[in-house]
Amino acid sequence: MSTTAKALATTAHQLLNVTDVRQRIKVSVSTLYRWMDAGTFPKPLKLGDACVRWREEDLVAWIASKT
């Protein structure tokens, strides 16, 4: 696999923490969780007891659906 292909594959499956998500959409943590409870924001992947991550492609799709 070429270096470019590896970079694209890594980018396609980027996982974002809550800080990354907040920086991209400019809302508070409580707003994120309120939206998730209402079913209007993508739920994160639970990777451990205190570790959740959002798939970047889910966030990008959500943003695109709002514009």
PDBQT receptor file of N, H, CA, C and O in Angstrom, charges set to zero:
ATOM      1  N   MET A   1       0.862  -1.177   0.000  1.00  0.00    +0.000 N 
ATOM      2  CA  MET A   1       0.000   0.000   0.000  1.00  0.00    +0.000 C 
ATOM      3  C   MET A   1       0.902   1.232   0.000  1.00  0.00    +0.000 C 
ATOM      4  O   MET A   1       1.852   1.319   0.779  1.00  0.00    +0.000 OA
ATOM      5  N   SER A   2       0.595   2.179  -0.881  1.00  0.00    +0.000 N 
ATOM      6  H   SER A   2      -0.176   2.109  -1.513  1.00  0.00    +0.000 HD
ATOM      7  CA  SER A   2       1.401   3.392  -0.968  1.00  0.00    +0.000 C 
ATOM      8  C   SER A   2       1.179   4.282   0.245  1.00  0.00    +0.000 C 
ATOM      9  O   SER A   2       0.210   4.111   0.986  1.00  0.00    +0.000 OA
ATOM     10  N   THR A   3       2.076   5.224   0.440  1.00  0.00    +0.000 N 
ATOM     11  H   THR A   3       2.863   5.363  -0.161  1.00  0.00    +0.000 HD
ATOM     12  CA  THR A   3       1.960   6.166   1.557  1.00  0.00    +0.000 C 
ATOM     13  C   THR A   3       0.677   6.975   1.443  1.00  0.00    +0.000 C 
ATOM     14  O   THR A   3       0.011   7.220   2.449  1.00  0.00    +0.000 OA
ATOM     15  N   THR A   4       0.322   7.391   0.237  1.00  0.00    +0.000 N 
ATOM     16  H   THR A   4       0.862   7.192  -0.580  1.00  0.00    +0.000 HD
ATOM     17  CA  THR A   4      -0.896   8.160   0.024  1.00  0.00    +0.000 C 
ATOM     18  C   THR A   4      -2.126   7.329   0.361  1.00  0.00    +0.000 C 
ATOM     19  O   THR A   4      -3.052   7.828   1.000  1.00  0.00    +0.000 OA
ATOM     20  N   ALA A   5      -2.145   6.087  -0.053  1.00  0.00    +0.000 N 
ATOM     21  H   ALA A   5      -1.392   5.682  -0.572  1.00  0.00    +0.000 HD
ATOM     22  CA  ALA A   5      -3.274   5.204   0.246  1.00  0.00    +0.000 C 
ATOM     23  C   ALA A   5      -3.404   4.980   1.744  1.00  0.00    +0.000 C 
ATOM     24  O   ALA A   5      -4.515   4.955   2.274  1.00  0.00    +0.000 OA
ATOM     25  N   LYS A   6      -2.274   4.817   2.434  1.00  0.00    +0.000 N 
ATOM     26  H   LYS A   6      -1.372   4.838   2.004  1.00  0.00    +0.000 HD
ATOM     27  CA  LYS A   6      -2.309   4.644   3.888  1.00  0.00    +0.000 C 
ATOM     28  C   LYS A   6      -2.871   5.894   4.565  1.00  0.00    +0.000 C 
ATOM     29  O   LYS A   6      -3.672   5.794   5.494  1.00  0.00    +0.000 OA
ATOM     30  N   ALA A   7      -2.452   7.062   4.098  1.00  0.00    +0.000 N 
ATOM     31  H   ALA A   7      -1.801   7.142   3.343  1.00  0.00    +0.000 HD
ATOM     32  CA  ALA A   7      -2.937   8.316   4.682  1.00  0.00    +0.000 C 
ATOM     33  C   ALA A   7      -4.433   8.459   4.466  1.00  0.00    +0.000 C 
ATOM     34  O   ALA A   7      -5.150   8.879   5.374  1.00  0.00    +0.000 OA
ATOM     35  N   LEU A   8      -4.913   8.117   3.286  1.00  0.00    +0.000 N 
ATOM     36  H   LEU A   8      -4.330   7.776   2.549  1.00  0.00    +0.000 HD
ATOM     37  CA  LEU A   8      -6.342   8.202   3.004  1.00  0.00    +0.000 C 
ATOM     38  C   LEU A   8      -7.125   7.204   3.842  1.00  0.00    +0.000 C 
ATOM     39  O   LEU A   8      -8.201   7.532   4.342  1.00  0.00    +0.000 OA
ATOM     40  N   ALA A   9      -6.612   6.004   4.003  1.00  0.00    +0.000 N 
ATOM     41  H   ALA A   9      -5.738   5.737   3.597  1.00  0.00    +0.000 HD
ATOM     42  CA  ALA A   9      -7.293   4.989   4.804  1.00  0.00    +0.000 C 
ATOM     43  C   ALA A   9      -7.371   5.420   6.264  1.00  0.00    +0.000 C 
ATOM     44  O   ALA A   9      -8.396   5.218   6.916  1.00  0.00    +0.000 OA
ATOM     45  N   THR A  10      -6.303   6.010   6.778  1.00  0.00    +0.000 N 
ATOM     46  H   THR A  10      -5.471   6.174   6.249  1.00  0.00    +0.000 HD
ATOM     47  CA  THR A  10      -6.300   6.476   8.163  1.00  0.00    +0.000 C 
ATOM     48  C   THR A  10      -7.292   7.608   8.339  1.00  0.00    +0.000 C 
ATOM     49  O   THR A  10      -8.031   7.625   9.324  1.00  0.00    +0.000 OA
ATOM     50  N   THR A  11      -7.329   8.542   7.427  1.00  0.00    +0.000 N 
ATOM     51  H   THR A  11      -6.728   8.529   6.628  1.00  0.00    +0.000 HD
ATOM     52  CA  THR A  11      -8.231   9.681   7.502  1.00  0.00    +0.000 C 
ATOM     53  C   THR A  11      -9.683   9.240   7.421  1.00  0.00    +0.000 C 
ATOM     54  O   THR A  11     -10.545   9.818   8.084  1.00  0.00    +0.000 OA
ATOM     55  N   ALA A  12      -9.960   8.228   6.621  1.00  0.00    +0.000 N 
ATOM     56  H   ALA A  12      -9.260   7.758   6.083  1.00  0.00    +0.000 HD
ATOM     57  CA  ALA A  12     -11.333   7.773   6.426  1.00  0.00    +0.000 C 
ATOM     58  C   ALA A  12     -11.936   7.191   7.696  1.00  0.00    +0.000 C 
ATOM     59  O   ALA A  12     -13.158   7.148   7.840  1.00  0.00    +0.000 OA
ATOM     60  N   HIS A  13     -11.095   6.744   8.614  1.00  0.00    +0.000 N 
ATOM     61  H   HIS A  13     -10.102   6.779   8.498  1.00  0.00    +0.000 HD
ATOM     62  CA  HIS A  13     -11.594   6.093   9.820  1.00  0.00    +0.000 C 
ATOM     63  C   HIS A  13     -11.137   6.806  11.091  1.00  0.00    +0.000 C 
ATOM     64  O   HIS A  13     -10.863   6.173  12.110  1.00  0.00    +0.000 OA
ATOM     65  N   GLN A  14     -11.062   8.115  11.012  1.00  0.00    +0.000 N 
ATOM     66  H   GLN A  14     -11.285   8.630  10.184  1.00  0.00    +0.000 HD
ATOM     67  CA  GLN A  14     -10.634   8.926  12.150  1.00  0.00    +0.000 C 
ATOM     68  C   GLN A  14     -11.662   8.856  13.271  1.00  0.00    +0.000 C 
ATOM     69  O   GLN A  14     -12.862   8.956  13.017  1.00  0.00    +0.000 OA
ATOM     70  N   LEU A  15     -11.207   8.687  14.497  1.00  0.00    +0.000 N 
ATOM     71  H   LEU A  15     -10.232   8.606  14.704  1.00  0.00    +0.000 HD
ATOM     72  CA  LEU A  15     -12.083   8.705  15.660  1.00  0.00    +0.000 C 
ATOM     73  C   LEU A  15     -11.831   9.995  16.429  1.00  0.00    +0.000 C 
ATOM     74  O   LEU A  15     -10.684  10.381  16.656  1.00  0.00    +0.000 OA
ATOM     75  N   LEU A  16     -12.909  10.654  16.825  1.00  0.00    +0.000 N 
ATOM     76  H   LEU A  16     -13.840  10.341  16.641  1.00  0.00    +0.000 HD
ATOM     77  CA  LEU A  16     -12.819  11.952  17.479  1.00  0.00    +0.000 C 
ATOM     78  C   LEU A  16     -13.289  11.861  18.923  1.00  0.00    +0.000 C 
ATOM     79  O   LEU A  16     -14.291  11.208  19.213  1.00  0.00    +0.000 OA
ATOM     80  N   ASN A  17     -12.569  12.514  19.827  1.00  0.00    +0.000 N 
ATOM     81  H   ASN A  17     -11.755  13.044  19.591  1.00  0.00    +0.000 HD
ATOM     82  CA  ASN A  17     -13.033  12.567  21.208  1.00  0.00    +0.000 C 
ATOM     83  C   ASN A  17     -13.993  13.749  21.365  1.00  0.00    +0.000 C 
ATOM     84  O   ASN A  17     -14.218  14.501  20.417  1.00  0.00    +0.000 OA
ATOM     85  N   VAL A  18     -14.549  13.907  22.550  1.00  0.00    +0.000 N 
ATOM     86  H   VAL A  18     -14.365  13.297  23.321  1.00  0.00    +0.000 HD
ATOM     87  CA  VAL A  18     -15.567  14.935  22.774  1.00  0.00    +0.000 C 
ATOM     88  C   VAL A  18     -15.002  16.337  22.531  1.00  0.00    +0.000 C 
ATOM     89  O   VAL A  18     -15.718  17.211  22.042  1.00  0.00    +0.000 OA
ATOM     90  N   THR A  19     -13.741  16.560  22.864  1.00  0.00    +0.000 N 
ATOM     91  H   THR A  19     -13.159  15.850  23.262  1.00  0.00    +0.000 HD
ATOM     92  CA  THR A  19     -13.125  17.865  22.622  1.00  0.00    +0.000 C 
ATOM     93  C   THR A  19     -13.040  18.161  21.136  1.00  0.00    +0.000 C 
ATOM     94  O   THR A  19     -13.331  19.276  20.703  1.00  0.00    +0.000 OA
ATOM     95  N   ASP A  20     -12.640  17.162  20.352  1.00  0.00    +0.000 N 
ATOM     96  H   ASP A  20     -12.404  16.256  20.704  1.00  0.00    +0.000 HD
ATOM     97  CA  ASP A  20     -12.574  17.335  18.893  1.00  0.00    +0.000 C 
ATOM     98  C   ASP A  20     -13.949  17.680  18.319  1.00  0.00    +0.000 C 
ATOM     99  O   ASP A  20     -14.079  18.580  17.489  1.00  0.00    +0.000 OA
ATOM    100  N   VAL A  21     -14.970  16.953  18.772  1.00  0.00    +0.000 N 
ATOM    101  H   VAL A  21     -14.864  16.222  19.446  1.00  0.00    +0.000 HD
ATOM    102  CA  VAL A  21     -16.333  17.184  18.284  1.00  0.00    +0.000 C 
ATOM    103  C   VAL A  21     -16.790  18.585  18.660  1.00  0.00    +0.000 C 
ATOM    104  O   VAL A  21     -17.332  19.307  17.824  1.00  0.00    +0.000 OA
ATOM    105  N   ARG A  22     -16.577  18.971  19.907  1.00  0.00    +0.000 N 
ATOM    106  H   ARG A  22     -16.137  18.384  20.586  1.00  0.00    +0.000 HD
ATOM    107  CA  ARG A  22     -16.991  20.305  20.369  1.00  0.00    +0.000 C 
ATOM    108  C   ARG A  22     -16.305  21.412  19.573  1.00  0.00    +0.000 C 
ATOM    109  O   ARG A  22     -16.934  22.420  19.249  1.00  0.00    +0.000 OA
ATOM    110  N   GLN A  23     -15.023  21.236  19.256  1.00  0.00    +0.000 N 
ATOM    111  H   GLN A  23     -14.512  20.418  19.520  1.00  0.00    +0.000 HD
ATOM    112  CA  GLN A  23     -14.299  22.244  18.497  1.00  0.00    +0.000 C 
ATOM    113  C   GLN A  23     -14.857  22.390  17.082  1.00  0.00    +0.000 C 
ATOM    114  O   GLN A  23     -14.859  23.487  16.522  1.00  0.00    +0.000 OA
ATOM    115  N   ARG A  24     -15.317  21.311  16.519  1.00  0.00    +0.000 N 
ATOM    116  H   ARG A  24     -15.315  20.420  16.973  1.00  0.00    +0.000 HD
ATOM    117  CA  ARG A  24     -15.847  21.363  15.149  1.00  0.00    +0.000 C 
ATOM    118  C   ARG A  24     -17.232  21.976  15.064  1.00  0.00    +0.000 C 
ATOM    119  O   ARG A  24     -17.542  22.676  14.101  1.00  0.00    +0.000 OA
ATOM    120  N   ILE A  25     -18.083  21.717  16.076  1.00  0.00    +0.000 N 
ATOM    121  H   ILE A  25     -17.831  21.148  16.859  1.00  0.00    +0.000 HD
ATOM    122  CA  ILE A  25     -19.454  22.220  15.959  1.00  0.00    +0.000 C 
ATOM    123  C   ILE A  25     -19.792  23.306  16.978  1.00  0.00    +0.000 C 
ATOM    124  O   ILE A  25     -20.905  23.832  16.980  1.00  0.00    +0.000 OA
ATOM    125  N   LYS A  26     -18.838  23.641  17.843  1.00  0.00    +0.000 N 
ATOM    126  H   LYS A  26     -17.934  23.214  17.842  1.00  0.00    +0.000 HD
ATOM    127  CA  LYS A  26     -18.975  24.791  18.753  1.00  0.00    +0.000 C 
ATOM    128  C   LYS A  26     -20.194  24.710  19.676  1.00  0.00    +0.000 C 
ATOM    129  O   LYS A  26     -20.980  25.654  19.761  1.00  0.00    +0.000 OA
ATOM    130  N   VAL A  27     -20.345  23.582  20.363  1.00  0.00    +0.000 N 
ATOM    131  H   VAL A  27     -19.707  22.815  20.295  1.00  0.00    +0.000 HD
ATOM    132  CA  VAL A  27     -21.409  23.438  21.364  1.00  0.00    +0.000 C 
ATOM    133  C   VAL A  27     -20.824  22.825  22.641  1.00  0.00    +0.000 C 
ATOM    134  O   VAL A  27     -19.715  22.290  22.632  1.00  0.00    +0.000 OA
ATOM    135  N   SER A  28     -21.575  22.909  23.720  1.00  0.00    +0.000 N 
ATOM    136  H   SER A  28     -22.476  23.343  23.727  1.00  0.00    +0.000 HD
ATOM    137  CA  SER A  28     -21.127  22.350  25.001  1.00  0.00    +0.000 C 
ATOM    138  C   SER A  28     -21.338  20.836  25.033  1.00  0.00    +0.000 C 
ATOM    139  O   SER A  28     -22.069  20.275  24.216  1.00  0.00    +0.000 OA
ATOM    140  N   VAL A  29     -20.685  20.199  25.985  1.00  0.00    +0.000 N 
ATOM    141  H   VAL A  29     -20.091  20.654  26.648  1.00  0.00    +0.000 HD
ATOM    142  CA  VAL A  29     -20.847  18.758  26.183  1.00  0.00    +0.000 C 
ATOM    143  C   VAL A  29     -22.299  18.432  26.515  1.00  0.00    +0.000 C 
ATOM    144  O   VAL A  29     -22.852  17.454  26.011  1.00  0.00    +0.000 OA
ATOM    145  N   SER A  30     -22.915  19.257  27.368  1.00  0.00    +0.000 N 
ATOM    146  H   SER A  30     -22.466  20.051  27.777  1.00  0.00    +0.000 HD
ATOM    147  CA  SER A  30     -24.304  18.980  27.741  1.00  0.00    +0.000 C 
ATOM    148  C   SER A  30     -25.231  19.058  26.535  1.00  0.00    +0.000 C 
ATOM    149  O   SER A  30     -26.185  18.286  26.438  1.00  0.00    +0.000 OA
ATOM    150  N   THR A  31     -24.963  19.979  25.617  1.00  0.00    +0.000 N 
ATOM    151  H   THR A  31     -24.188  20.606  25.696  1.00  0.00    +0.000 HD
ATOM    152  CA  THR A  31     -25.764  20.063  24.389  1.00  0.00    +0.000 C 
ATOM    153  C   THR A  31     -25.580  18.816  23.539  1.00  0.00    +0.000 C 
ATOM    154  O   THR A  31     -26.552  18.284  23.002  1.00  0.00    +0.000 OA
ATOM    155  N   LEU A  32     -24.346  18.344  23.411  1.00  0.00    +0.000 N 
ATOM    156  H   LEU A  32     -23.557  18.776  23.848  1.00  0.00    +0.000 HD
ATOM    157  CA  LEU A  32     -24.098  17.109  22.641  1.00  0.00    +0.000 C 
ATOM    158  C   LEU A  32     -24.926  15.951  23.195  1.00  0.00    +0.000 C 
ATOM    159  O   LEU A  32     -25.592  15.240  22.443  1.00  0.00    +0.000 OA
ATOM    160  N   TYR A  33     -24.878  15.767  24.519  1.00  0.00    +0.000 N 
ATOM    161  H   TYR A  33     -24.336  16.345  25.130  1.00  0.00    +0.000 HD
ATOM    162  CA  TYR A  33     -25.594  14.645  25.118  1.00  0.00    +0.000 C 
ATOM    163  C   TYR A  33     -27.111  14.845  25.072  1.00  0.00    +0.000 C 
ATOM    164  O   TYR A  33     -27.859  13.873  24.969  1.00  0.00    +0.000 OA
ATOM    165  N   ARG A  34     -27.558  16.073  25.146  1.00  0.00    +0.000 N 
ATOM    166  H   ARG A  34     -26.950  16.862  25.229  1.00  0.00    +0.000 HD
ATOM    167  CA  ARG A  34     -28.999  16.345  25.008  1.00  0.00    +0.000 C 
ATOM    168  C   ARG A  34     -29.449  15.978  23.593  1.00  0.00    +0.000 C 
ATOM    169  O   ARG A  34     -30.503  15.367  23.412  1.00  0.00    +0.000 OA
ATOM    170  N   TRP A  35     -28.652  16.352  22.593  1.00  0.00    +0.000 N 
ATOM    171  H   TRP A  35     -27.796  16.848  22.739  1.00  0.00    +0.000 HD
ATOM    172  CA  TRP A  35     -28.982  16.009  21.203  1.00  0.00    +0.000 C 
ATOM    173  C   TRP A  35     -28.967  14.494  21.004  1.00  0.00    +0.000 C 
ATOM    174  O   TRP A  35     -29.827  13.952  20.311  1.00  0.00    +0.000 OA
ATOM    175  N   MET A  36     -27.995  13.811  21.606  1.00  0.00    +0.000 N 
ATOM    176  H   MET A  36     -27.296  14.252  22.169  1.00  0.00    +0.000 HD
ATOM    177  CA  MET A  36     -27.951  12.347  21.469  1.00  0.00    +0.000 C 
ATOM    178  C   MET A  36     -29.174  11.708  22.111  1.00  0.00    +0.000 C 
ATOM    179  O   MET A  36     -29.765  10.790  21.543  1.00  0.00    +0.000 OA
ATOM    180  N   ASP A  37     -29.555  12.187  23.289  1.00  0.00    +0.000 N 
ATOM    181  H   ASP A  37     -29.075  12.934  23.750  1.00  0.00    +0.000 HD
ATOM    182  CA  ASP A  37     -30.749  11.653  23.958  1.00  0.00    +0.000 C 
ATOM    183  C   ASP A  37     -32.004  11.876  23.124  1.00  0.00    +0.000 C 
ATOM    184  O   ASP A  37     -32.922  11.057  23.139  1.00  0.00    +0.000 OA
ATOM    185  N   ALA A  38     -32.038  12.999  22.392  1.00  0.00    +0.000 N 
ATOM    186  H   ALA A  38     -31.292  13.665  22.381  1.00  0.00    +0.000 HD
ATOM    187  CA  ALA A  38     -33.192  13.315  21.543  1.00  0.00    +0.000 C 
ATOM    188  C   ALA A  38     -33.137  12.581  20.206  1.00  0.00    +0.000 C 
ATOM    189  O   ALA A  38     -34.102  12.606  19.442  1.00  0.00    +0.000 OA
ATOM    190  N   GLY A  39     -32.001  11.922  19.920  1.00  0.00    +0.000 N 
ATOM    191  H   GLY A  39     -31.218  11.901  20.541  1.00  0.00    +0.000 HD
ATOM    192  CA  GLY A  39     -31.857  11.198  18.656  1.00  0.00    +0.000 C 
ATOM    193  C   GLY A  39     -31.515  12.090  17.483  1.00  0.00    +0.000 C 
ATOM    194  O   GLY A  39     -31.694  11.691  16.332  1.00  0.00    +0.000 OA
ATOM    195  N   THR A  40     -31.022  13.298  17.753  1.00  0.00    +0.000 N 
ATOM    196  H   THR A  40     -30.877  13.622  18.688  1.00  0.00    +0.000 HD
ATOM    197  CA  THR A  40     -30.711  14.239  16.668  1.00  0.00    +0.000 C 
ATOM    198  C   THR A  40     -29.216  14.392  16.418  1.00  0.00    +0.000 C 
ATOM    199  O   THR A  40     -28.809  15.202  15.586  1.00  0.00    +0.000 OA
ATOM    200  N   PHE A  41     -28.402  13.629  17.125  1.00  0.00    +0.000 N 
ATOM    201  H   PHE A  41     -28.733  12.971  17.801  1.00  0.00    +0.000 HD
ATOM    202  CA  PHE A  41     -26.948  13.675  16.946  1.00  0.00    +0.000 C 
ATOM    203  C   PHE A  41     -26.425  12.251  17.017  1.00  0.00    +0.000 C 
ATOM    204  O   PHE A  41     -26.942  11.444  17.790  1.00  0.00    +0.000 OA
ATOM    205  N   PRO A  42     -25.395  11.922  16.215  1.00  0.00    +0.000 N 
ATOM    206  CA  PRO A  42     -24.865  10.552  16.203  1.00  0.00    +0.000 C 
ATOM    207  C   PRO A  42     -24.367  10.110  17.578  1.00  0.00    +0.000 C 
ATOM    208  O   PRO A  42     -23.721  10.877  18.292  1.00  0.00    +0.000 OA
ATOM    209  N   LYS A  43     -24.668   8.888  17.929  1.00  0.00    +0.000 N 
ATOM    210  H   LYS A  43     -25.192   8.264  17.349  1.00  0.00    +0.000 HD
ATOM    211  CA  LYS A  43     -24.166   8.316  19.179  1.00  0.00    +0.000 C 
ATOM    212  C   LYS A  43     -22.703   7.924  18.966  1.00  0.00    +0.000 C 
ATOM    213  O   LYS A  43     -22.319   7.528  17.866  1.00  0.00    +0.000 OA
ATOM    214  N   PRO A  44     -21.892   8.034  20.013  1.00  0.00    +0.000 N 
ATOM    215  CA  PRO A  44     -20.483   7.657  19.884  1.00  0.00    +0.000 C 
ATOM    216  C   PRO A  44     -20.291   6.149  20.016  1.00  0.00    +0.000 C 
ATOM    217  O   PRO A  44     -21.191   5.423  20.438  1.00  0.00    +0.000 OA
ATOM    218  N   LEU A  45     -19.111   5.706  19.649  1.00  0.00    +0.000 N 
ATOM    219  H   LEU A  45     -18.380   6.296  19.306  1.00  0.00    +0.000 HD
ATOM    220  CA  LEU A  45     -18.699   4.326  19.902  1.00  0.00    +0.000 C 
ATOM    221  C   LEU A  45     -18.189   4.267  21.329  1.00  0.00    +0.000 C 
ATOM    222  O   LEU A  45     -17.423   5.137  21.744  1.00  0.00    +0.000 OA
ATOM    223  N   LYS A  46     -18.590   3.278  22.076  1.00  0.00    +0.000 N 
ATOM    224  H   LYS A  46     -19.213   2.571  21.739  1.00  0.00    +0.000 HD
ATOM    225  CA  LYS A  46     -18.098   3.121  23.444  1.00  0.00    +0.000 C 
ATOM    226  C   LYS A  46     -16.913   2.167  23.405  1.00  0.00    +0.000 C 
ATOM    227  O   LYS A  46     -17.067   0.984  23.104  1.00  0.00    +0.000 OA
ATOM    228  N   LEU A  47     -15.726   2.690  23.714  1.00  0.00    +0.000 N 
ATOM    229  H   LEU A  47     -15.601   3.652  23.959  1.00  0.00    +0.000 HD
ATOM    230  CA  LEU A  47     -14.506   1.902  23.640  1.00  0.00    +0.000 C 
ATOM    231  C   LEU A  47     -14.060   1.384  24.998  1.00  0.00    +0.000 C 
ATOM    232  O   LEU A  47     -13.144   0.566  25.080  1.00  0.00    +0.000 OA
ATOM    233  N   GLY A  48     -14.691   1.845  26.047  1.00  0.00    +0.000 N 
ATOM    234  H   GLY A  48     -15.435   2.510  25.980  1.00  0.00    +0.000 HD
ATOM    235  CA  GLY A  48     -14.360   1.425  27.403  1.00  0.00    +0.000 C 
ATOM    236  C   GLY A  48     -15.322   2.074  28.369  1.00  0.00    +0.000 C 
ATOM    237  O   GLY A  48     -16.250   2.770  27.956  1.00  0.00    +0.000 OA
ATOM    238  N   ASP A  49     -15.111   1.854  29.649  1.00  0.00    +0.000 N 
ATOM    239  H   ASP A  49     -14.358   1.289  29.985  1.00  0.00    +0.000 HD
ATOM    240  CA  ASP A  49     -16.010   2.410  30.656  1.00  0.00    +0.000 C 
ATOM    241  C   ASP A  49     -16.081   3.939  30.596  1.00  0.00    +0.000 C 
ATOM    242  O   ASP A  49     -17.151   4.520  30.781  1.00  0.00    +0.000 OA
ATOM    243  N   ALA A  50     -14.961   4.576  30.343  1.00  0.00    +0.000 N 
ATOM    244  H   ALA A  50     -14.093   4.104  30.193  1.00  0.00    +0.000 HD
ATOM    245  CA  ALA A  50     -14.936   6.044  30.322  1.00  0.00    +0.000 C 
ATOM    246  C   ALA A  50     -14.333   6.569  29.019  1.00  0.00    +0.000 C 
ATOM    247  O   ALA A  50     -13.706   7.628  29.003  1.00  0.00    +0.000 OA
ATOM    248  N   CYS A  51     -14.524   5.831  27.940  1.00  0.00    +0.000 N 
ATOM    249  H   CYS A  51     -15.033   4.971  27.953  1.00  0.00    +0.000 HD
ATOM    250  CA  CYS A  51     -13.919   6.218  26.665  1.00  0.00    +0.000 C 
ATOM    251  C   CYS A  51     -14.938   6.084  25.534  1.00  0.00    +0.000 C 
ATOM    252  O   CYS A  51     -15.359   4.981  25.184  1.00  0.00    +0.000 OA
ATOM    253  N   VAL A  52     -15.322   7.222  24.976  1.00  0.00    +0.000 N 
ATOM    254  H   VAL A  52     -14.981   8.118  25.261  1.00  0.00    +0.000 HD
ATOM    255  CA  VAL A  52     -16.202   7.213  23.806  1.00  0.00    +0.000 C 
ATOM    256  C   VAL A  52     -15.544   8.019  22.697  1.00  0.00    +0.000 C 
ATOM    257  O   VAL A  52     -14.812   8.974  22.959  1.00  0.00    +0.000 OA
ATOM    258  N   ARG A  53     -15.810   7.625  21.459  1.00  0.00    +0.000 N 
ATOM    259  H   ARG A  53     -16.404   6.849  21.247  1.00  0.00    +0.000 HD
ATOM    260  CA  ARG A  53     -15.280   8.323  20.289  1.00  0.00    +0.000 C 
ATOM    261  C   ARG A  53     -16.349   8.341  19.211  1.00  0.00    +0.000 C 
ATOM    262  O   ARG A  53     -17.129   7.399  19.071  1.00  0.00    +0.000 OA
ATOM    263  N   TRP A  54     -16.371   9.416  18.461  1.00  0.00    +0.000 N 
ATOM    264  H   TRP A  54     -15.737  10.181  18.575  1.00  0.00    +0.000 HD
ATOM    265  CA  TRP A  54     -17.264   9.541  17.319  1.00  0.00    +0.000 C 
ATOM    266  C   TRP A  54     -16.474   9.275  16.057  1.00  0.00    +0.000 C 
ATOM    267  O   TRP A  54     -15.313   9.671  15.953  1.00  0.00    +0.000 OA
ATOM    268  N   ARG A  55     -17.088   8.611  15.104  1.00  0.00    +0.000 N 
ATOM    269  H   ARG A  55     -18.031   8.289  15.189  1.00  0.00    +0.000 HD
ATOM    270  CA  ARG A  55     -16.469   8.440  13.790  1.00  0.00    +0.000 C 
ATOM    271  C   ARG A  55     -16.560   9.763  13.054  1.00  0.00    +0.000 C 
ATOM    272  O   ARG A  55     -17.623  10.381  12.992  1.00  0.00    +0.000 OA
ATOM    273  N   GLU A  56     -15.444  10.188  12.501  1.00  0.00    +0.000 N 
ATOM    274  H   GLU A  56     -14.581   9.686  12.552  1.00  0.00    +0.000 HD
ATOM    275  CA  GLU A  56     -15.415  11.461  11.787  1.00  0.00    +0.000 C 
ATOM    276  C   GLU A  56     -16.425  11.477  10.648  1.00  0.00    +0.000 C 
ATOM    277  O   GLU A  56     -17.070  12.499  10.410  1.00  0.00    +0.000 OA
ATOM    278  N   GLU A  57     -16.570  10.364   9.946  1.00  0.00    +0.000 N 
ATOM    279  H   GLU A  57     -16.046   9.535  10.140  1.00  0.00    +0.000 HD
ATOM    280  CA  GLU A  57     -17.507  10.332   8.826  1.00  0.00    +0.000 C 
ATOM    281  C   GLU A  57     -18.951  10.520   9.291  1.00  0.00    +0.000 C 
ATOM    282  O   GLU A  57     -19.762  11.090   8.562  1.00  0.00    +0.000 OA
ATOM    283  N   ASP A  58     -19.283  10.044  10.503  1.00  0.00    +0.000 N 
ATOM    284  H   ASP A  58     -18.624   9.581  11.095  1.00  0.00    +0.000 HD
ATOM    285  CA  ASP A  58     -20.624  10.276  11.050  1.00  0.00    +0.000 C 
ATOM    286  C   ASP A  58     -20.848  11.755  11.338  1.00  0.00    +0.000 C 
ATOM    287  O   ASP A  58     -21.921  12.295  11.068  1.00  0.00    +0.000 OA
ATOM    288  N   LEU A  59     -19.816  12.410  11.894  1.00  0.00    +0.000 N 
ATOM    289  H   LEU A  59     -18.944  11.971  12.114  1.00  0.00    +0.000 HD
ATOM    290  CA  LEU A  59     -19.932  13.831  12.194  1.00  0.00    +0.000 C 
ATOM    291  C   LEU A  59     -20.030  14.651  10.910  1.00  0.00    +0.000 C 
ATOM    292  O   LEU A  59     -20.837  15.577  10.822  1.00  0.00    +0.000 OA
ATOM    293  N   VAL A  60     -19.218  14.316   9.924  1.00  0.00    +0.000 N 
ATOM    294  H   VAL A  60     -18.563  13.564   9.995  1.00  0.00    +0.000 HD
ATOM    295  CA  VAL A  60     -19.253  15.029   8.640  1.00  0.00    +0.000 C 
ATOM    296  C   VAL A  60     -20.632  14.875   7.992  1.00  0.00    +0.000 C 
ATOM    297  O   VAL A  60     -21.185  15.843   7.469  1.00  0.00    +0.000 OA
ATOM    298  N   ALA A  61     -21.181  13.672   8.026  1.00  0.00    +0.000 N 
ATOM    299  H   ALA A  61     -20.732  12.886   8.450  1.00  0.00    +0.000 HD
ATOM    300  CA  ALA A  61     -22.519  13.442   7.449  1.00  0.00    +0.000 C 
ATOM    301  C   ALA A  61     -23.581  14.226   8.210  1.00  0.00    +0.000 C 
ATOM    302  O   ALA A  61     -24.497  14.778   7.601  1.00  0.00    +0.000 OA
ATOM    303  N   TRP A  62     -23.468  14.279   9.532  1.00  0.00    +0.000 N 
ATOM    304  H   TRP A  62     -22.724  13.830  10.027  1.00  0.00    +0.000 HD
ATOM    305  CA  TRP A  62     -24.431  15.033  10.349  1.00  0.00    +0.000 C 
ATOM    306  C   TRP A  62     -24.366  16.513  10.004  1.00  0.00    +0.000 C 
ATOM    307  O   TRP A  62     -25.398  17.160   9.826  1.00  0.00    +0.000 OA
ATOM    308  N   ILE A  63     -23.148  17.051   9.910  1.00  0.00    +0.000 N 
ATOM    309  H   ILE A  63     -22.310  16.526  10.055  1.00  0.00    +0.000 HD
ATOM    310  CA  ILE A  63     -22.975  18.464   9.548  1.00  0.00    +0.000 C 
ATOM    311  C   ILE A  63     -23.569  18.742   8.171  1.00  0.00    +0.000 C 
ATOM    312  O   ILE A  63     -24.255  19.745   7.975  1.00  0.00    +0.000 OA
ATOM    313  N   ALA A  64     -23.302  17.851   7.223  1.00  0.00    +0.000 N 
ATOM    314  H   ALA A  64     -22.745  17.036   7.383  1.00  0.00    +0.000 HD
ATOM    315  CA  ALA A  64     -23.823  18.025   5.861  1.00  0.00    +0.000 C 
ATOM    316  C   ALA A  64     -25.346  17.996   5.849  1.00  0.00    +0.000 C 
ATOM    317  O   ALA A  64     -25.971  18.688   5.045  1.00  0.00    +0.000 OA
ATOM    318  N   SER A  65     -25.951  17.203   6.731  1.00  0.00    +0.000 N 
ATOM    319  H   SER A  65     -25.444  16.641   7.384  1.00  0.00    +0.000 HD
ATOM    320  CA  SER A  65     -27.414  17.119   6.767  1.00  0.00    +0.000 C 
ATOM    321  C   SER A  65     -28.042  18.380   7.342  1.00  0.00    +0.000 C 
ATOM    322  O   SER A  65     -29.233  18.623   7.148  1.00  0.00    +0.000 OA
ATOM    323  N   LYS A  66     -27.260  19.176   8.043  1.00  0.00    +0.000 N 
ATOM    324  H   LYS A  66     -26.292  18.978   8.200  1.00  0.00    +0.000 HD
ATOM    325  CA  LYS A  66     -27.763  20.405   8.660  1.00  0.00    +0.000 C 
ATOM    326  C   LYS A  66     -27.609  21.628   7.763  1.00  0.00    +0.000 C 
ATOM    327  O   LYS A  66     -28.140  22.693   8.076  1.00  0.00    +0.000 OA
ATOM    328  N   THR A  67     -26.897  21.489   6.667  1.00  0.00    +0.000 N 
ATOM    329  H   THR A  67     -26.465  20.624   6.413  1.00  0.00    +0.000 HD
ATOM    330  CA  THR A  67     -26.666  22.644   5.785  1.00  0.00    +0.000 C 
ATOM    331  C   THR A  67     -27.482  22.546   4.524  1.00  0.00    +0.000 C 
ATOM    332  O   THR A  67     -27.410  23.431   3.672  1.00  0.00    +0.000 OA
TER     333      THR A  67
